Amino acid sequence: MSDNGTNGRQSKPLFDPTINYGHVITALGFIVAGTSAYYGIRAELGSMDQRVAKIELTLQQLANVLVLTARQDERQTAIERRVDRLEQARGHR
């Protein structure tokens, strides 16, 4: 059946320990790609930290505005009550 003399068995793959320019170029490519990915992600995280800090500052400012608005609403309600009491007091006279 088989004419190559292996009696139906396949030969084991052999390991070639030689290093050529293709191997070196491939390894350098991986190193360059990994390094550039690291620095790219690092820069992106730095930019994201700045954006998050700006968002936190804006949220703090909005919270302060909300507190001031609530205080003004309370003052307005208190003034309206005083005016209502004055109008009722004048109505009884």
C-alpha positions as CSV (number, residue, x, y, z in Angstrom):
1,M,0.0,0.0,0.0
2,S,2.7,2.5,0.9
3,D,5.7,2.6,-1.3
4,N,7.9,4.9,0.8
5,G,9.0,2.2,3.2
6,T,7.5,3.6,6.5
7,N,5.1,0.7,6.9
8,G,2.0,2.9,7.2
9,R,3.5,5.2,10.0
10,Q,4.2,8.8,9.6
11,S,7.6,10.2,10.6
12,K,7.9,12.5,13.6
13,P,8.2,16.2,12.8
14,L,11.8,17.4,13.3
15,F,12.8,20.6,15.1
16,D,15.1,22.9,13.3
17,P,17.2,24.9,15.8
18,T,18.5,27.4,13.3
19,I,17.6,31.1,13.6
20,N,17.2,33.2,10.4
21,Y,16.4,36.8,9.7
22,G,12.7,36.1,9.5
23,H,12.7,34.9,13.1
24,V,14.6,38.0,14.3
25,I,12.3,40.3,12.4
26,T,9.2,38.6,13.7
27,A,10.5,38.8,17.3
28,L,11.4,42.5,16.9
29,G,7.9,43.1,15.5
30,F,6.3,41.6,18.5
31,I,8.5,43.6,20.9
32,V,7.7,46.9,19.0
33,A,4.0,46.1,18.9
34,G,3.9,45.3,22.6
35,T,5.8,48.4,23.6
36,S,3.7,50.7,21.4
37,A,0.5,49.1,22.7
38,Y,1.7,49.7,26.3
39,Y,2.5,53.3,25.8
40,G,-0.7,53.9,23.8
41,I,-2.8,52.4,26.5
42,R,-0.9,54.4,29.2
43,A,-1.5,57.7,27.3
44,E,-5.2,56.9,26.8
45,L,-5.6,56.1,30.6
46,G,-3.9,59.4,31.4
47,S,-6.3,61.2,29.1
48,M,-9.2,59.4,30.6
49,D,-8.1,60.3,34.1
50,Q,-8.2,64.0,33.1
51,R,-11.6,63.7,31.6
52,V,-13.0,61.9,34.7
53,A,-11.5,64.7,36.9
54,K,-13.3,67.3,34.8
55,I,-16.5,65.4,35.0
56,E,-16.2,65.1,38.8
57,L,-15.6,68.9,39.0
58,T,-18.6,69.6,36.9
59,L,-20.8,67.3,39.1
60,Q,-19.6,69.0,42.2
61,Q,-20.5,72.4,40.7
62,L,-23.9,71.1,39.7
63,A,-24.4,69.8,43.3
64,N,-23.6,73.2,44.6
65,V,-26.1,74.9,42.3
66,L,-28.7,72.4,43.3
67,V,-28.1,73.2,47.0
68,L,-28.4,76.9,46.3
69,T,-31.6,76.4,44.3
70,A,-33.1,74.4,47.1
71,R,-32.2,77.1,49.6
72,Q,-33.7,79.8,47.4
73,D,-36.9,77.7,47.1
74,E,-37.1,77.5,50.9
75,R,-36.6,81.2,51.3
76,Q,-39.3,81.9,48.6
77,T,-41.7,79.6,50.4
78,A,-41.0,81.3,53.7
79,I,-41.6,84.7,52.1
80,E,-44.9,83.5,50.5
81,R,-46.1,82.3,53.9
82,R,-45.3,85.7,55.5
83,V,-47.1,87.5,52.7
84,D,-50.1,85.2,53.2
85,R,-50.2,85.8,56.9
86,L,-50.0,89.6,56.4
87,E,-52.8,89.4,53.9
88,Q,-54.9,87.4,56.3
89,A,-54.1,89.7,59.2
90,R,-55.3,92.7,57.1
91,G,-58.4,90.9,56.1
92,H,-59.6,90.5,59.7
93,R,-59.4,94.2,60.4
